[in-house]
Amino acid sequence: MSKRYAVIMAGGRGERFWPRSRLQHPKHLLPIVGDKPMLAQTVERLDGFIPRENIFVITNREQHDAVVSVCSMLPPENVVSEPMGRDTAAAVGLATVVIKHRDPQASLAMLPADHVIQDSKGFQSVLDTAFQAAEKEPVLVTIGITPTEPATGYGYIHRGDELFDINGRTIYRVQRFVEKPNLQTAKQYLDSGEYFWNAGMFVWTAETIAAALEDHTPSLYRGLTELESGLRAGRSLEELLDEVYPTLDRISIDYAVMEKAGNVVTVESDFDWDDVGSWPAVARHFKGDDHGNTLRGAALVDGGEGNIVISDKDHLLAVCGVDDLIVVHAGDATLVCPKDKAEKIKGLVKKLGDDPRWKSLL
Amino acid sequence: MSKRYAVIMAGGRGERFWPRSRLQHPKHLLPIVGDKPMLAQTVERLDGFIPRENIFVITNREQHDAVVSVCSMLPPENVVSEPMGRDTAAAVGLATVVIKHRDPQASLAMLPADHVIQDSKGFQSVLDTAFQAAEKEPVLVTIGITPTEPATGYGYIHRGDELFDINGRTIYRVQRFVEKPNLQTAKQYLDSGEYFWNAGMFVWTAETIAAALEDHTPSLYRGLTELESGLRAGRSLEELLDEVYPTLDRISIDYAVMEKAGNVVTVESDFDWDDVGSWPAVARHFKGDDHGNTLRGAALVDGGEGNIVISDKDHLLAVCGVDDLIVVHAGDATLVCPKDKAEKIKGLVKKLGDDPRWKSLL
């Protein structure tokens, strides 16, 4: 039996795709790019590499039923739901406890649920290298995405010394993680060839990450050991989570562990990758019309260029005499926002949530 | 019994208010400004001046039932429906025949169905002057709207000599009608004090307009005499219209009569008037928010100024980071168009009508 596992982190709220995405129906449950929900595509991307009984999904209770339904190819007990959000370190810890309980020798890949990767074979090959590295040495492996442009929307990984080679791929020590840079800095990163995008994909053994959590975030680790001993005592995971989860520190795995640990390494990707974090990013995956408008569903642009107009099939969005606008209709709400202000959508959604009149539309 | 009649012309398609207005539900059937449909407001504006049994509405067969329903205060037989559009001269002719058949001594006011006039008393007073002029002399009276700005969207009436006074108001001969001017010319018109806006409101006796139609558009007049003799023979109006209407010339009353006749006079208005011909014009009648946004129904602007956002109460339009946009949601369609391109909406609606996918949305 394979000792390799995948854990797909599917807890995001997907505010940036409102109104198509909603609180209970975020981006990973939608076919934002492609015909299936992003989460289903993420599961299927592992076909032939990780057996389905070894694929877990971490989500939250609001989304539990929807996730189980989208992941009907997985055993339903592999969908693990947090009672509340406690940031990514807690989610990683939860995954570690659950999988270690099943298989103390397990190695696992932590994967985001909503990215676009067309080259599944290339993806699996890089993951295989990362697994081999993690199984060979007690290291925390991050996948370093080869940057294709001086993007300012991602964090970067600065690689250090070469450690060893696997399958012709170099494993580098990580010198440091850096926050989203400005454009000038991003250009320097790109030119240097020493920086990768941080896609939030990690591979490690359960043992190595457990040790790292114990070292770098001991209070969180104490909570996790409570979970672990509860499971060993035969108690239900749900009941244990209700008890323990509220006590866990809210901290990201990057801050808690990756930026502190000395045993972080990276393997460079050679597959296509896009986190499609916004409507303009989505539009890149569709063929535009002759005027660069991206039209989905009942959508029409009369005298305008570069618009993204996304509707249902039974509601016409008619856009007239304007350029570079995002117009998205979904059910009981329609969004209108310039493409170059797409980052404001998140703030808009927050405002909706604060207003009793609109709260139900999240 | 009063010999004064009013004929409200309610045949417009209201493309400029799509998607709120539809083919079968144009502007005059909607409460575009105010709480009641514009047509109902137009009828009620005559309260105490023209008895309701003397108020007629000319519409078309598609809108017949909706008009009867909106005009429930009128005898249903006063709603006369053209079997097809034949421009305004035919509509005036039809009204003349129908009213002359009832009362050969009638005088009548022809009124648009969808204008905004708040000062009903002032309106009635000017109409009364116009009726007196038309009853005193065989003249075709137009109401000249006092211009308040150098508007380029209206035709103008250039007044000529003073003819006589009624109730302290001067009746002028009309020197000429002029088409929509450019801004420079419009400014000259405004400065001269000799020009009025042509609001398409006319007052005349049935006898005088019949004679004018006979003189200036004899072929149309022949069709009208057929209608008249058919009515006199006791045949049904509907049947007669089916026979005669398709044969009538398509020509406007302005071209056919007003610009040619020598007996056209004008009386200057002193009431407020707005034809609210576009969404930006509508917005002038509503109080904006602190950022000059006009919001109706479930509408929200986050970081934007001067937008017109009109929705139903159960569909949120959320506009973010953009200025001076018109966004209108109605049922199965939403329009997005910059305010300064509002005149393009008509062309958009034409395109929708030409496309089998969208035709049903008109």
Boltz contact constraints between the chains, C-beta under 6 A:
constraints:
  - contact:
      token1: [A, 302]
      token2: [B, 348]
      max_distance: 6.0
  - contact:
      token1: [A, 302]
      token2: [B, 351]
      max_distance: 6.0
  - contact:
      token1: [A, 315]
      token2: [B, 332]
      max_distance: 6.0
  - contact:
      token1: [A, 316]
      token2: [B, 333]
      max_distance: 6.0
  - contact:
      token1: [A, 316]
      token2: [B, 361]
      max_distance: 6.0
  - contact:
      token1: [A, 317]
      token2: [B, 334]
      max_distance: 6.0
  - contact:
      token1: [A, 318]
      token2: [B, 335]
      max_distance: 6.0
  - contact:
      token1: [A, 319]
      token2: [B, 336]
      max_distance: 6.0
  - contact:
      token1: [A, 320]
      token2: [B, 337]
      max_distance: 6.0
  - contact:
      token1: [A, 320]
      token2: [B, 344]
      max_distance: 6.0
  - contact:
      token1: [A, 320]
      token2: [B, 348]
      max_distance: 6.0
  - contact:
      token1: [A, 321]
      token2: [B, 337]
      max_distance: 6.0
  - contact:
      token1: [A, 321]
      token2: [B, 338]
      max_distance: 6.0
  - contact:
      token1: [A, 321]
      token2: [B, 341]
      max_distance: 6.0
  - contact:
      token1: [A, 321]
      token2: [B, 344]
      max_distance: 6.0
  - contact:
      token1: [A, 322]
      token2: [B, 338]
      max_distance: 6.0
  - contact:
      token1: [A, 327]
      token2: [B, 336]
      max_distance: 6.0
  - contact:
      token1: [A, 332]
      token2: [B, 315]
      max_distance: 6.0
  - contact:
      token1: [A, 333]
      token2: [B, 316]
      max_distance: 6.0
  - contact:
      token1: [A, 334]
      token2: [B, 317]
      max_distance: 6.0
  - contact:
      token1: [A, 334]
      token2: [B, 334]
      max_distance: 6.0
  - contact:
      token1: [A, 335]
      token2: [B, 318]
      max_distance: 6.0
  - contact:
      token1: [A, 336]
      token2: [B, 319]
      max_distance: 6.0
  - contact:
      token1: [A, 336]
      token2: [B, 327]
      max_distance: 6.0
  - contact:
      token1: [A, 336]
      token2: [B, 336]
      max_distance: 6.0
  - contact:
      token1: [A, 337]
      token2: [B, 320]
      max_distance: 6.0
  - contact:
      token1: [A, 337]
      token2: [B, 321]
      max_distance: 6.0
  - contact:
      token1: [A, 338]
      token2: [B, 321]
      max_distance: 6.0
  - contact:
      token1: [A, 338]
      token2: [B, 322]
      max_distance: 6.0
  - contact:
      token1: [A, 341]
      token2: [B, 321]
      max_distance: 6.0
  - contact:
      token1: [A, 344]
      token2: [B, 320]
      max_distance: 6.0
  - contact:
      token1: [A, 344]
      token2: [B, 321]
      max_distance: 6.0
  - contact:
      token1: [A, 348]
      token2: [B, 302]
      max_distance: 6.0
  - contact:
      token1: [A, 348]
      token2: [B, 320]
      max_distance: 6.0
  - contact:
      token1: [A, 351]
      token2: [B, 302]
      max_distance: 6.0
  - contact:
      token1: [A, 361]
      token2: [B, 316]
      max_distance: 6.0
